[in-house]
Amino acid sequence: MKNIANIMLITGTILLVQCQRQSDKQIRDGELTGTIALSGAWALYPMAVKWAEEFEKLHPHVRIDVAAGGAGKGMADALAGVADIGNVSRDIYPQEISQGAWWVSVTKDAVVPTVNADNPYLPQLLQQGVDRETLRYIWIIGLTTSWSSVIDQQVPGQIHVYTRSDACGAAKTWAKYLGENQEDLLGVGVYGDPGLAEAVRQDRFAIGYNNINYAYDAQSKAQVAGIRVLPLDQNNDARLDSTEDFYHNRDEIVQAIAQGAYPSPPARDLYFVCRGKPGKRVVREFIRWVLTDGQKYVPESGYIQLPLDTLNAQLKRLEE
């Protein structure tokens, strides 16, 4: 009996090894395998999560981990090799290129100013918008400190200014629109896109800024409960005309950004960054898919598709 049991155990082990070898060979012969780690910009996080989910459905032996933490973290993690891909929502700097940063543009979005939905002067703010110079005096120069200066009426209420505490693309993009750097932005520092949106939602005299996917609800596409997007008066005439009024829901502002009706900055490209051109096959194939079939998920996720010639140029960089 003992011999029979031993024979059965050996036979079972052999069959198990053969099955595993056959399975491994099938995976090697056709299916992608491996893991991909993405880290970085809050702006790109919802889109990256959607891409990861859809890619994993197509390739069940691939696992993709997506973490947020700001564009600065994404760049640092990519250059350090901690992440395969860094999600970055601001310009790539020369010093980062010298450290080996390789990147492709994958989609586009924008940063928008926000105020509390219970701001007592919201009707006037939505009617006239706010021009760039006023925003500079709020965030950069620091001389516009009351809402009476914004709406040009004698009303009470100090402006409570909020900004980002983390190194991030939203703050750098917003500061660039105002002609300065993130370090020059005044205000109470708050970590992350969700944190900044919540700070504005809790303070009726607040002003802040967010990437559009944190200012608009993903399901209803309406503006997030408790905050309102503050329209930009781009022609400085102290009123919001029909060509400037596209903030009511996510679809409207996405279309405006795509058509160039919203200024750049704060509209901007979003990037995948790697330490050198990716060597892992699974990473290359994921990026290739994002730039091709994965683009069909961009509009539904509240982002803006890049022009076809731009996407083709990114694919060319991947193939070089």
Buried (B, 14 or more C-beta within 10 A) or exposed (E): EEEEEEEEEEEEEEEEEEEEEEEEEEEEEEEBBBEBBBBBBBBBBBBBBBBBEBBBEEBEEBBBEBBBBBBBBBBBBBBEEEBBBBBBBBBBEEEBEEEBBBBBBBBBBBBBBBBBBEBEBBEBBBEBBBBBEBBBBBBBEEEBBBBBBBBEEEBEBEBBBBBBBBBBBBBBBBBBBBEBEBEEBEBBBBBBBBBBBBBBBEBBBBBBBBBBBBBBBBEEBEBBEBBBBBBBBBEEEBEBEEEBBBBBBBEBBBBBBBEEBBEBBBBBBBBBBBBEBBEEEBBBBBBBBBBEEBBEBBBEBBBBBBEEEBBEBBBEBBEE
